[in-house]
Amino acid sequence: MKSAIKIRNYRDVDKEACRLLWRELTEHHREIYQEPAIGGEHPEDYFDKYLNKVGPARIWTAIIDSKVVGLTGLYVSGYEAEIEPLIVTKAHRNKGVGTKLLKKVIAEAHKIGTTLNVSPVARNIEAIRFFHKAGFNKLGRVEMFIDFSNRTWKPYLELHGCKLDY
């Protein structure tokens, strides 16, 4: 029998599980960018900073069999809100967890009556497709870089006739 996915507000007892999810997200970014230094030695510490910035009232966890398997949050600034992050542990991806978390955070942003955005990294094609399928079909900003580190970038995407490595 398939276990039910429950979405609930963040609780203090979720902290270590959420820190591990944050580490897992960072490791995913390390893989897709082939850059082991992303997030530093203890990327889970960024969850603590995030928790202080956003506050526990705007963080939700996905629970299966009393275990935290996903997390999302809503950062509100003026008339804009951003979904940051949306993480599902690898063992529970493609099972509806991310969709339930996304529906929850969208409903919360809708109550505020704001513009909602999400900023997946350019190489996270699965995330881009997931959010697009969920209705994120407006392109609000583009972040561009000059990289002095000699990091390897994938060639290229085209936007308005401009070729951009990602």
Secondary structure, 3 states (H helix, E strand, C coil): CCCCEEEEECCHHHHHHHHHHHHHHHHHHHHHHCCCCCCCCCCCHHHHHHHHHHCHHHEEEEEECCEEEEEEEEEEECCEEEEEEEEECHHHCCCCHHHHHHHHHHHHHHHHCCEEEECCCCCCHHHHHHHHHCCCCCCCCCCCCCCCCCCCCCCCEEECCEEECC
